Amino acid sequence: MIIEIGIVAGEIWHFLDKNGNSKLDKIVKGLDRPKELILMSLGWLAREGHVTLGKPEDGYLISLTQKNL
């Protein structure tokens, strides 16, 4: 499972690099992966400092950190 989480984390990173800041729902639709797996992968990326998570009223906004741009 940890390998799959890492693979999806890479897919999220590439998605954000290509599409810019994105809401969680857009990432889920864009990657066609289970939402639970995407959430685990986002947690990994956030813990490692690769993404920041914001919570606007209409959904979570995920961004690559400045050091990753």
N, CA, C and O atoms as CSV, one atom per row, in Angstrom:
chain,resi,resn,atom,element,x,y,z
A,1,MET,N,N,0.818,-1.200,0.000
A,1,MET,CA,C,0.000,0.000,0.000
A,1,MET,C,C,0.865,1.268,0.000
A,1,MET,O,O,0.527,2.254,-0.655
A,2,ILE,N,N,1.970,1.235,0.731
A,2,ILE,CA,C,2.822,2.419,0.815
A,2,ILE,C,C,3.387,2.791,-0.559
A,2,ILE,O,O,3.567,3.970,-0.861
A,3,ILE,N,N,3.659,1.794,-1.376
A,3,ILE,CA,C,4.167,2.074,-2.724
A,3,ILE,C,C,3.095,2.769,-3.553
A,3,ILE,O,O,3.392,3.720,-4.276
A,4,GLU,N,N,1.857,2.307,-3.456
A,4,GLU,CA,C,0.759,2.925,-4.208
A,4,GLU,C,C,0.525,4.365,-3.747
A,4,GLU,O,O,0.250,5.242,-4.566
A,5,ILE,N,N,0.631,4.608,-2.450
A,5,ILE,CA,C,0.488,5.973,-1.927
A,5,ILE,C,C,1.574,6.868,-2.522
A,5,ILE,O,O,1.299,8.003,-2.912
A,6,GLY,N,N,2.797,6.366,-2.592
A,6,GLY,CA,C,3.896,7.136,-3.175
A,6,GLY,C,C,3.694,7.411,-4.653
A,6,GLY,O,O,4.004,8.501,-5.134
A,7,ILE,N,N,3.175,6.427,-5.373
A,7,ILE,CA,C,2.920,6.615,-6.809
A,7,ILE,C,C,1.860,7.690,-7.019
A,7,ILE,O,O,2.022,8.569,-7.865
A,8,VAL,N,N,0.783,7.620,-6.254
A,8,VAL,CA,C,-0.286,8.619,-6.386
A,8,VAL,C,C,0.211,9.992,-5.942
A,8,VAL,O,O,-0.198,11.005,-6.509
A,9,ALA,N,N,1.084,10.042,-4.942
A,9,ALA,CA,C,1.668,11.326,-4.532
A,9,ALA,C,C,2.404,11.962,-5.705
A,9,ALA,O,O,2.303,13.169,-5.925
A,10,GLY,N,N,3.139,11.157,-6.454
A,10,GLY,CA,C,3.813,11.664,-7.650
A,10,GLY,C,C,2.832,12.144,-8.698
A,10,GLY,O,O,3.058,13.170,-9.341
A,11,GLU,N,N,1.744,11.413,-8.877
A,11,GLU,CA,C,0.714,11.825,-9.837
A,11,GLU,C,C,0.088,13.151,-9.421
A,11,GLU,O,O,-0.179,14.003,-10.268
A,12,ILE,N,N,-0.148,13.330,-8.129
A,12,ILE,CA,C,-0.706,14.597,-7.629
A,12,ILE,C,C,0.272,15.737,-7.890
A,12,ILE,O,O,-0.123,16.811,-8.344
A,13,TRP,N,N,1.551,15.499,-7.600
A,13,TRP,CA,C,2.566,16.536,-7.811
A,13,TRP,C,C,2.581,16.970,-9.276
A,13,TRP,O,O,2.599,18.165,-9.572
A,14,HIS,N,N,2.574,16.006,-10.184
A,14,HIS,CA,C,2.577,16.326,-11.621
A,14,HIS,C,C,1.285,17.023,-12.036
A,14,HIS,O,O,1.315,17.933,-12.865
A,15,PHE,N,N,0.164,16.614,-11.476
A,15,PHE,CA,C,-1.119,17.259,-11.773
A,15,PHE,C,C,-1.077,18.730,-11.370
A,15,PHE,O,O,-1.486,19.602,-12.136
A,16,LEU,N,N,-0.579,19.002,-10.160
A,16,LEU,CA,C,-0.498,20.389,-9.685
A,16,LEU,C,C,0.520,21.196,-10.478
A,16,LEU,O,O,0.307,22.381,-10.732
A,17,ASP,N,N,1.612,20.575,-10.866
A,17,ASP,CA,C,2.625,21.256,-11.672
A,17,ASP,C,C,2.042,21.672,-13.018
A,17,ASP,O,O,2.353,22.751,-13.523
A,18,LYS,N,N,1.206,20.830,-13.594
A,18,LYS,CA,C,0.596,21.116,-14.895
A,18,LYS,C,C,-0.598,22.059,-14.787
A,18,LYS,O,O,-0.754,22.951,-15.621
A,19,ASN,N,N,-1.441,21.876,-13.773
A,19,ASN,CA,C,-2.714,22.595,-13.672
A,19,ASN,C,C,-2.723,23.740,-12.678
A,19,ASN,O,O,-3.682,24.510,-12.639
A,20,GLY,N,N,-1.683,23.869,-11.878
A,20,GLY,CA,C,-1.658,24.921,-10.871
A,20,GLY,C,C,-2.504,24.559,-9.657
A,20,GLY,O,O,-2.956,23.422,-9.517
A,21,ASN,N,N,-2.711,25.537,-8.785
A,21,ASN,CA,C,-3.503,25.318,-7.575
A,21,ASN,C,C,-4.843,24.699,-7.950
A,21,ASN,O,O,-5.503,25.142,-8.890
A,22,SER,N,N,-5.236,23.674,-7.208
A,22,SER,CA,C,-6.463,22.963,-7.549
A,22,SER,C,C,-7.215,22.570,-6.294
A,22,SER,O,O,-6.625,22.319,-5.243
A,23,LYS,N,N,-8.520,22.523,-6.427
A,23,LYS,CA,C,-9.350,22.030,-5.335
A,23,LYS,C,C,-9.314,20.513,-5.324
A,23,LYS,O,O,-9.056,19.870,-6.342
A,24,LEU,N,N,-9.577,19.962,-4.163
A,24,LEU,CA,C,-9.535,18.514,-3.982
A,24,LEU,C,C,-10.429,17.803,-4.990
A,24,LEU,O,O,-10.012,16.804,-5.576
A,25,ASP,N,N,-11.627,18.284,-5.202
A,25,ASP,CA,C,-12.549,17.626,-6.141
A,25,ASP,C,C,-11.971,17.569,-7.555
A,25,ASP,O,O,-12.162,16.577,-8.260
A,26,LYS,N,N,-11.272,18.615,-7.974
A,26,LYS,CA,C,-10.670,18.637,-9.311
A,26,LYS,C,C,-9.555,17.597,-9.420
A,26,LYS,O,O,-9.411,16.945,-10.454
A,27,ILE,N,N,-8.779,17.444,-8.367
A,27,ILE,CA,C,-7.716,16.448,-8.368
A,27,ILE,C,C,-8.302,15.048,-8.424
A,27,ILE,O,O,-7.822,14.199,-9.175
A,28,VAL,N,N,-9.335,14.804,-7.633
A,28,VAL,CA,C,-9.982,13.481,-7.622
A,28,VAL,C,C,-10.509,13.145,-9.012
A,28,VAL,O,O,-10.310,12.031,-9.497
A,29,LYS,N,N,-11.174,14.090,-9.653
A,29,LYS,CA,C,-11.707,13.849,-11.007
A,29,LYS,C,C,-10.583,13.712,-12.028
A,29,LYS,O,O,-10.675,12.887,-12.937
A,30,GLY,N,N,-9.535,14.501,-11.890
A,30,GLY,CA,C,-8.445,14.498,-12.855
A,30,GLY,C,C,-7.574,13.256,-12.798
A,30,GLY,O,O,-6.997,12.854,-13.808
A,31,LEU,N,N,-7.476,12.647,-11.624
A,31,LEU,CA,C,-6.605,11.482,-11.482
A,31,LEU,C,C,-7.349,10.157,-11.602
A,31,LEU,O,O,-6.731,9.128,-11.875
A,32,ASP,N,N,-8.645,10.165,-11.406
A,32,ASP,CA,C,-9.437,8.937,-11.480
A,32,ASP,C,C,-8.854,7.860,-10.565
A,32,ASP,O,O,-8.647,6.716,-10.971
A,33,ARG,N,N,-8.600,8.256,-9.336
A,33,ARG,CA,C,-8.121,7.359,-8.290
A,33,ARG,C,C,-9.105,7.439,-7.126
A,33,ARG,O,O,-9.828,8.429,-7.012
A,34,PRO,N,N,-9.153,6.433,-6.265
A,34,PRO,CA,C,-10.044,6.511,-5.102
A,34,PRO,C,C,-9.707,7.728,-4.230
A,34,PRO,O,O,-8.539,8.024,-3.979
A,35,LYS,N,N,-10.742,8.417,-3.783
A,35,LYS,CA,C,-10.549,9.625,-2.982
A,35,LYS,C,C,-9.722,9.329,-1.729
A,35,LYS,O,O,-8.891,10.145,-1.332
A,36,GLU,N,N,-9.941,8.178,-1.109
A,36,GLU,CA,C,-9.205,7.820,0.103
A,36,GLU,C,C,-7.704,7.733,-0.169
A,36,GLU,O,O,-6.894,8.176,0.645
A,37,LEU,N,N,-7.338,7.162,-1.314
A,37,LEU,CA,C,-5.932,7.040,-1.685
A,37,LEU,C,C,-5.329,8.419,-1.962
A,37,LEU,O,O,-4.188,8.689,-1.586
A,38,ILE,N,N,-6.083,9.272,-2.607
A,38,ILE,CA,C,-5.617,10.639,-2.870
A,38,ILE,C,C,-5.409,11.387,-1.559
A,38,ILE,O,O,-4.432,12.120,-1.411
A,39,LEU,N,N,-6.316,11.208,-0.612
A,39,LEU,CA,C,-6.167,11.880,0.679
A,39,LEU,C,C,-4.928,11.392,1.430
A,39,LEU,O,O,-4.216,12.193,2.037
A,40,MET,N,N,-4.666,10.086,1.393
A,40,MET,CA,C,-3.454,9.561,2.028
A,40,MET,C,C,-2.206,10.144,1.364
A,40,MET,O,O,-1.249,10.514,2.045
A,41,SER,N,N,-2.223,10.221,0.055
A,41,SER,CA,C,-1.079,10.752,-0.692
A,41,SER,C,C,-0.889,12.239,-0.433
A,41,SER,O,O,0.245,12.709,-0.336
A,42,LEU,N,N,-1.978,12.981,-0.321
A,42,LEU,CA,C,-1.878,14.404,0.015
A,42,LEU,C,C,-1.292,14.591,1.403
A,42,LEU,O,O,-0.505,15.510,1.626
A,43,GLY,N,N,-1.665,13.731,2.331
A,43,GLY,CA,C,-1.092,13.796,3.671
A,43,GLY,C,C,0.407,13.596,3.635
A,43,GLY,O,O,1.151,14.287,4.331
A,44,TRP,N,N,0.847,12.658,2.831
A,44,TRP,CA,C,2.280,12.394,2.670
A,44,TRP,C,C,2.977,13.635,2.103
A,44,TRP,O,O,3.997,14.083,2.626
A,45,LEU,N,N,2.404,14.180,1.021
A,45,LEU,CA,C,3.007,15.367,0.398
A,45,LEU,C,C,3.036,16.557,1.361
A,45,LEU,O,O,4.014,17.304,1.398
A,46,ALA,N,N,1.974,16.729,2.131
A,46,ALA,CA,C,1.914,17.839,3.090
A,46,ALA,C,C,2.947,17.642,4.196
A,46,ALA,O,O,3.623,18.593,4.589
A,47,ARG,N,N,3.072,16.437,4.692
A,47,ARG,CA,C,4.035,16.141,5.762
A,47,ARG,C,C,5.469,16.385,5.296
A,47,ARG,O,O,6.312,16.840,6.069
A,48,GLU,N,N,5.734,16.081,4.037
A,48,GLU,CA,C,7.069,16.272,3.475
A,48,GLU,C,C,7.313,17.722,3.038
A,48,GLU,O,O,8.424,18.068,2.635
A,49,GLY,N,N,6.283,18.568,3.115
A,49,GLY,CA,C,6.433,19.973,2.769
A,49,GLY,C,C,6.354,20.275,1.283
A,49,GLY,O,O,6.792,21.337,0.841
A,50,HIS,N,N,5.801,19.352,0.509
A,50,HIS,CA,C,5.713,19.549,-0.939
A,50,HIS,C,C,4.442,20.292,-1.367
A,50,HIS,O,O,4.409,20.905,-2.434
A,51,VAL,N,N,3.401,20.235,-0.535
A,51,VAL,CA,C,2.157,20.950,-0.849
A,51,VAL,C,C,1.675,21.678,0.391
A,51,VAL,O,O,2.026,21.337,1.521
A,52,THR,N,N,0.861,22.691,0.143
A,52,THR,CA,C,0.149,23.361,1.222
A,52,THR,C,C,-1.333,23.165,0.973
A,52,THR,O,O,-1.791,23.095,-0.167
A,53,LEU,N,N,-2.066,23.079,2.066
A,53,LEU,CA,C,-3.502,22.852,1.991
A,53,LEU,C,C,-4.210,24.044,2.608
A,53,LEU,O,O,-3.941,24.418,3.749
A,54,GLY,N,N,-5.115,24.635,1.846
A,54,GLY,CA,C,-5.929,25.721,2.351
A,54,GLY,C,C,-7.369,25.284,2.366
A,54,GLY,O,O,-7.753,24.384,1.620
A,55,LYS,N,N,-8.175,25.906,3.205
A,55,LYS,CA,C,-9.570,25.502,3.281
A,55,LYS,C,C,-10.492,26.693,3.026
A,55,LYS,O,O,-11.012,27.298,3.964
A,56,PRO,N,N,-10.686,27.019,1.763
A,56,PRO,CA,C,-11.688,28.043,1.468
A,56,PRO,C,C,-13.077,27.478,1.735
A,56,PRO,O,O,-13.238,26.263,1.850
A,57,GLU,N,N,-14.055,28.322,1.833
A,57,GLU,CA,C,-15.411,27.873,2.170
A,57,GLU,C,C,-15.979,26.843,1.205
A,57,GLU,O,O,-16.818,26.034,1.600
A,58,ASP,N,N,-15.545,26.853,-0.040
A,58,ASP,CA,C,-16.149,25.947,-1.026
A,58,ASP,C,C,-15.273,24.752,-1.380
A,58,ASP,O,O,-15.492,24.130,-2.419
A,59,GLY,N,N,-14.295,24.413,-0.555
A,59,GLY,CA,C,-13.494,23.218,-0.803
A,59,GLY,C,C,-12.021,23.432,-0.522
A,59,GLY,O,O,-11.534,24.562,-0.544
A,60,TYR,N,N,-11.312,22.343,-0.256
A,60,TYR,CA,C,-9.877,22.420,0.011
A,60,TYR,C,C,-9.114,22.828,-1.246
A,60,TYR,O,O,-9.379,22.320,-2.335
A,61,LEU,N,N,-8.170,23.744,-1.088
A,61,LEU,CA,C,-7.316,24.187,-2.181
A,61,LEU,C,C,-5.909,23.673,-1.919
A,61,LEU,O,O,-5.341,23.924,-0.856
A,62,ILE,N,N,-5.345,22.953,-2.886
A,62,ILE,CA,C,-4.024,22.367,-2.750
A,62,ILE,C,C,-3.067,23.077,-3.686
A,62,ILE,O,O,-3.381,23.313,-4.853
A,63,SER,N,N,-1.880,23.420,-3.159
A,63,SER,CA,C,-0.868,24.142,-3.932
A,63,SER,C,C,0.484,23.505,-3.713
A,63,SER,O,O,0.768,23.005,-2.624
A,64,LEU,N,N,1.324,23.517,-4.738
A,64,LEU,CA,C,2.715,23.140,-4.552
A,64,LEU,C,C,3.381,24.244,-3.739
A,64,LEU,O,O,3.074,25.423,-3.917
A,65,THR,N,N,4.283,23.864,-2.855
A,65,THR,CA,C,5.007,24.877,-2.094
A,65,THR,C,C,5.975,25.604,-3.021
A,65,THR,O,O,6.330,25.083,-4.078
A,66,GLN,N,N,6.393,26.775,-2.643
A,66,GLN,CA,C,7.260,27.600,-3.484
A,66,GLN,C,C,8.575,26.898,-3.822
A,66,GLN,O,O,9.110,27.085,-4.915
A,67,LYS,N,N,9.096,26.100,-2.907
A,67,LYS,CA,C,10.371,25.436,-3.182
A,67,LYS,C,C,10.232,24.376,-4.260
A,67,LYS,O,O,11.239,23.914,-4.797
A,68,ASN,N,N,8.994,23.974,-4.594
A,68,ASN,CA,C,8.767,22.942,-5.598
A,68,ASN,C,C,8.354,23.490,-6.949
A,68,ASN,O,O,8.092,22.719,-7.872
A,69,LEU,N,N,8.291,24.793,-7.082
A,69,LEU,CA,C,7.874,25.373,-8.365
A,69,LEU,C,C,9.030,25.542,-9.291
A,69,LEU,O,O,8.858,26.017,-10.413
